[in-house]
Amino acid sequence: MSNLTHFNPFNELSRIDPLPGMGDLFKGFALRPILRDFEAEPQMKVEVSEDDKVYRVKAEVPGVKKEDIDVSVNGNRISISAEIREEKEEKKGEKVIRSERYYGKVSRSFTLDEEIDQGATQAKYTDGVLDLTLPKKPGTATKKITVS
């Protein structure tokens, strides 16, 4: 099974001590409070499971229309991408106080141990969760070799 990891470059920034040796004197001015104000870019959480004949992939893509989701299978490589559109508007009476928009794309790609039978794949999108059923291609099972 492939190991999936998620990298967030801002995790390391939040641990930086801008003034080493100064103790708690400037604790309120550290990077952590600054980074907390930024809204994180949407991320796609993925869960992969398998049995003898099939891989099952569940990807969380809330707030996306199914027409905006693309899934591609190339051998044993799976790619999932989605177009995200988010708009927020805050009004007081007729006056707009704040209006924010985010348009972007989230994607995940990963490699599985065995090739996928592309003709038998299935995809369902319900309640913000993309559910993929990816049957393994017959005759392409990974063979374990005993080292002597």
N, C-alpha and C positions, 0 to 999 in steps of 0.2 A: 504494500500500500504506500502511496506517495505521502510525504509529509507536507502539509500545507502550513505556511507561516505568514503572518501579516506584519509588515514593517511600517512603523510610524516614526518618521525622522524627528518629530517634535517631542517624543518621549525623552530623548537624550538632552534636548535643549532645556527642558524643565528641571533637570537635575544640576545644571550649571550653577556654581556659586560665583557670582560676579565679583565679589570682594573677599577672597579667601583670608581667613584669620580675623575678620571683623566680627565674628560671632553673630549675635542676633540684632546688632545695632541697626542694620538696614534690611532686616528680614521682610518688611512689607514692600520693599522695592524690588524683590527678586523677579525672575522671569515668569514664575508660575502664575501669579495673578494676571499678568499681561496675556499669556497664552490662553487662560480660561475664558477671556472675553471673545475670542474667535470661535465661531461655530465650526465644528469639524465638517469636513467634506463627507458626503454620504459614502458609506462603505458597504460592500456586499459580503455578508457572512455566508459561508458555505459549509455544508456537512456532507461528507462522502461515506457511504457504507457499501459493502459488497457481500455477495454470497457466491456460490459456485458458478452461477450462470449470468449474473447481472450486477451492475453497479447502480446505486441509487444516489442521486445528488439532489440536495435541497439547498436552494440559494434564496436568501432573504433580499427581496427588492421591493420594499413597500412604497406605495404611492406612484407606481409606474404602471402605465397601460401595457397590456400584453403585446400590442403592436409595436411598442418601443423596445422590446427585448429581442436580442439576437443570440442564437446559440449555434455554434459550429463544432463539428466533430471531424478531426483529421487523424485517422489511425487511432492512436491512444491519447491524443491531445484534445482537450475540451476547452472551448473559449465561450464565455458568457459575457455579454455586454448589455447595458441598458442606458437609455437616454432619460435623464432626470430633469424635471422642470418643477421648480418650487417658487411660488409667489406668496408674499405676505404683505398685507396692507393694513395699517392701523389708522382709524379715523376717529375724530371727535366731531360729531355732527356731520357737516358737509366738508369739513376741512381735513385733508390728508396730513397726518402727522409723520408717518413713516411708511415707506414702501420699499420692499426688498425683493429682489429676484435672483434666483440661482438657476443657471442652465449648465448642465454638464453631463459627463458620461462616466459611468462606473464600469469596471470590467475585472474579470478574474479569468486566468488561464492556468491549467494544471495538466499534468501528465499522469495517466493511470498505468498500472502494470501491464495490462493486456489491451489489445486492440478491440475496438467497438464495432459491432455489426450496425453500420449506419442505416441500413434499410429497415431495421426493427426498433429504432429509438422512438421514445415517446416523451412528450413534454406537456405539462399541465401547469397553469398559473392560477392559483386560488388564494385570496386573502393576503396578497403580498409575498407569497412563497412560490417560487418556481420549483417544480418537482420533475426531475428527469429520470427516466428509466433507460439505462444504457446496457443492452445485452452484450455479453462478451462474444467475440467472433469465435466460432468453433475451430478447434485445431490450432489455436495460437496460445495455448496455456504456457506459462512460464515453467520451464523445467529446472528442477534443482539438480545440481551436479555435486556429487560427493567428492571431496578433496582427499586424495590419498597421500 
